[in-house]
Amino acid sequence: MIEIIDAKFITSAPNIEAAPDTREQNEVVFMARSNVGKSSLLNALTNHKGLAKVSSTPGKTRLINYFDVTFIDRDTMQKKVAKFVDLPGFGYAKVSKSMKHEWEKNLTDYISKREQIKLFVHLVDCRHPDLDIDTSVSQFLLANIKENQVILQIFTKVDKLNQKEQNALKQKFPNAMMVSSSKKKGIHKVIATIYDILFEEDKV
């Protein structure tokens, strides 16, 4: 069984130039439009209630936040470290147009140029699976992803859907995962999937 046993905040950066200078390709980027439950999921994955804070201040929201995360394989007791990267929520427009333009440029530069990213986790509210903004983000990722990078789509708040609705969503998005942070549904599966993607080469 794979678990996350430690997580701690490292630093915040406004853009790619200020990002941590590391050689490893071990970054997991979490991205979502505002109010999808990104902070709640990060806190649930790391079992750390205050790790990712929900901020109502646009100035803070614009920063890229880095966390060092320690995984353990309970079968071998081997530990591995990766970075979780919390990107600002996209589609949040309560800032000036010039600030929003700079913010979006910083994010697109980061996504398309940051070599250390291994996995993009795109979170989508399960109740609104077909919003134009999420479709645009998916298309942008597919257009910019490198051969050694992976995209994982996760639907949040699945406890808000009944079983029939969940089954319909699974049929429409067979490669996506589903979680409920409040009910802890799907959390362990997401942790194991992230671990496998990050450290697949170590198994060869």
C-alpha positions as CSV (number, residue, x, y, z in Angstrom):
1,M,0.0,0.0,0.0
2,I,1.2,3.5,-0.9
3,E,0.7,6.3,1.5
4,I,1.8,9.9,2.0
5,I,3.4,10.3,5.4
6,D,4.7,13.8,5.3
7,A,4.0,17.0,3.4
8,K,5.4,20.5,4.0
9,F,5.2,23.9,2.3
10,I,8.5,24.9,0.6
11,T,8.0,28.2,-1.2
12,S,5.8,30.3,-3.4
13,A,6.7,31.7,-6.8
14,P,5.0,34.2,-9.1
15,N,6.4,32.7,-12.3
16,I,8.7,30.1,-13.8
17,E,11.8,32.3,-13.3
18,A,11.3,32.2,-9.5
19,A,10.5,28.4,-9.4
20,P,12.8,26.1,-7.4
21,D,15.9,25.1,-9.2
22,T,15.8,21.3,-9.1
23,R,17.1,18.7,-11.5
24,E,14.5,15.9,-10.8
25,Q,11.4,15.6,-12.9
26,N,9.2,14.9,-9.9
27,E,6.6,17.7,-9.9
28,V,2.9,17.0,-9.8
29,V,0.9,20.1,-10.8
30,F,-2.6,20.5,-9.5
31,M,-4.8,22.8,-11.6
32,A,-8.5,23.7,-11.5
33,R,-10.8,26.5,-12.0
34,S,-11.8,28.3,-8.7
35,N,-14.1,26.5,-6.2
36,V,-13.6,23.0,-7.6
37,G,-12.1,21.7,-4.4
38,K,-8.3,21.7,-5.2
39,S,-7.2,22.7,-1.7
40,S,-9.5,20.2,-0.1
41,L,-8.1,17.4,-2.3
42,L,-4.5,18.4,-1.5
43,N,-5.3,18.4,2.2
44,A,-7.0,15.0,1.8
45,L,-4.2,13.4,-0.2
46,T,-1.6,14.5,2.3
47,N,-3.8,14.0,5.4
48,H,-2.9,17.5,6.4
49,K,-5.9,19.7,7.1
50,G,-4.0,23.0,6.8
51,L,-1.5,22.3,4.0
52,A,-3.3,24.1,1.2
53,K,-5.2,27.1,2.4
54,V,-8.3,28.5,0.6
55,S,-7.6,32.1,0.0
56,S,-10.1,34.8,-0.9
57,T,-7.3,37.2,-1.6
58,P,-6.4,37.4,-5.3
59,G,-2.8,38.5,-4.5
60,K,-2.1,35.3,-2.7
61,T,-4.1,33.2,-5.1
62,R,-1.8,34.2,-8.0
63,L,1.2,32.5,-6.5
64,I,2.5,29.0,-7.5
65,N,2.9,27.1,-4.2
66,Y,5.3,24.2,-3.7
67,F,5.1,21.4,-1.2
68,D,7.6,18.6,-0.5
69,V,5.7,15.3,-0.2
70,T,7.0,12.0,1.1
71,F,5.5,8.7,-0.1
72,I,6.1,5.3,1.6
73,D,5.5,1.9,0.1
74,R,4.3,-0.1,3.1
75,D,5.3,-3.4,1.5
76,T,9.0,-2.4,1.2
77,M,9.0,0.6,3.7
78,Q,10.8,2.5,0.9
79,K,10.3,6.3,1.0
80,K,10.4,8.6,-2.0
81,V,10.0,12.4,-2.2
82,A,8.2,14.4,-4.9
83,K,6.9,18.0,-5.2
84,F,3.2,18.9,-5.3
85,V,2.6,22.2,-7.1
86,D,-0.6,24.1,-6.4
87,L,-1.3,26.4,-9.3
88,P,-3.6,29.4,-9.0
89,G,-7.3,28.7,-9.9
90,F,-8.0,29.6,-13.4
91,G,-11.1,31.5,-14.5
92,Y,-11.0,33.7,-11.4
93,A,-11.6,37.2,-12.8
94,K,-11.7,39.5,-9.8
95,V,-8.5,41.3,-10.7
96,S,-7.7,44.0,-13.2
97,K,-7.4,43.0,-16.9
98,S,-3.6,43.8,-17.0
99,M,-3.0,41.7,-13.9
100,K,-5.1,38.9,-15.2
101,H,-3.2,38.9,-18.5
102,E,0.2,38.8,-16.7
103,W,-1.1,36.0,-14.4
104,E,-2.4,33.9,-17.3
105,K,0.9,34.4,-19.2
106,N,2.9,33.3,-16.2
107,L,0.8,30.1,-15.9
108,T,0.9,29.2,-19.6
109,D,4.7,29.8,-19.6
110,Y,5.0,27.6,-16.5
111,I,2.9,24.8,-17.9
112,S,4.5,24.7,-21.3
113,K,8.1,25.3,-20.3
114,R,8.7,23.8,-16.8
115,E,10.8,20.7,-17.5
116,Q,10.5,19.3,-14.0
117,I,6.8,18.6,-14.3
118,K,6.0,14.9,-14.6
119,L,2.2,14.9,-14.0
120,F,-0.5,17.4,-14.7
121,V,-3.6,16.8,-12.5
122,H,-6.6,18.6,-14.0
123,L,-9.5,18.7,-11.5
124,V,-13.0,19.1,-12.7
125,D,-16.2,19.5,-10.7
126,C,-18.2,16.4,-11.5
127,R,-21.5,18.4,-11.6
128,H,-20.1,20.6,-14.4
129,P,-18.0,18.2,-16.6
130,D,-18.4,20.1,-19.9
131,L,-17.5,23.7,-19.2
132,D,-15.7,25.5,-22.0
133,I,-13.0,26.6,-19.6
134,D,-12.1,23.0,-18.7
135,T,-12.3,21.9,-22.3
136,S,-9.8,24.7,-23.2
137,V,-7.5,23.7,-20.4
138,S,-7.5,20.0,-21.6
139,Q,-6.8,21.1,-25.2
140,F,-4.0,23.4,-24.0
141,L,-2.4,20.6,-22.0
142,L,-2.7,18.1,-24.9
143,A,-1.1,20.6,-27.3
144,N,1.8,21.4,-24.9
145,I,2.5,18.2,-23.1
146,K,5.9,16.5,-23.7
147,E,6.5,12.8,-24.3
148,N,7.7,12.2,-20.8
149,Q,4.7,14.0,-19.1
150,V,1.3,12.6,-18.2
151,I,-2.2,14.2,-17.8
152,L,-4.6,12.8,-15.1
153,Q,-8.1,14.1,-15.1
154,I,-9.9,13.9,-11.7
155,F,-13.6,14.6,-11.0
156,T,-14.1,16.1,-7.6
157,K,-17.2,16.1,-5.3
158,V,-18.6,12.8,-6.6
159,D,-20.5,12.4,-3.3
160,K,-22.9,15.0,-4.9
161,L,-23.9,12.6,-7.6
162,N,-26.1,9.5,-7.3
163,Q,-24.8,6.1,-8.6
164,K,-26.5,6.4,-11.9
165,E,-25.0,9.8,-12.5
166,Q,-21.5,8.5,-11.5
167,N,-21.8,5.6,-13.9
168,A,-22.8,7.9,-16.7
169,L,-19.8,10.1,-16.0
170,K,-17.5,7.1,-16.0
171,Q,-18.8,6.0,-19.4
172,K,-18.2,9.5,-20.8
173,F,-14.7,9.9,-19.3
174,P,-13.4,6.3,-18.9
175,N,-9.8,7.4,-18.2
176,A,-10.7,9.9,-15.5
177,M,-10.7,9.3,-11.7
178,M,-13.3,10.3,-9.2
179,V,-12.9,11.5,-5.7
180,S,-14.8,13.0,-2.8
181,S,-12.4,14.8,-0.4
182,S,-15.1,15.1,2.3
183,K,-16.0,11.4,2.2
184,K,-12.4,10.3,1.5
185,K,-13.6,8.4,-1.5
186,G,-11.0,7.5,-4.1
187,I,-8.2,9.2,-2.2
188,H,-5.9,6.1,-1.7
189,K,-6.4,5.2,-5.4
190,V,-5.3,8.7,-6.5
191,I,-2.2,8.5,-4.2
192,A,-1.2,5.1,-5.7
193,T,-1.8,6.3,-9.3
194,I,0.4,9.4,-8.7
195,Y,3.1,7.3,-7.2
196,D,3.1,4.8,-10.1
197,I,3.4,7.6,-12.6
198,L,6.1,9.4,-10.8
199,F,8.3,6.4,-10.1
200,E,7.4,4.0,-12.9
201,E,11.0,4.0,-14.2
202,D,12.3,2.9,-10.8
203,K,10.4,-0.4,-11.2
204,V,12.1,-1.3,-14.5
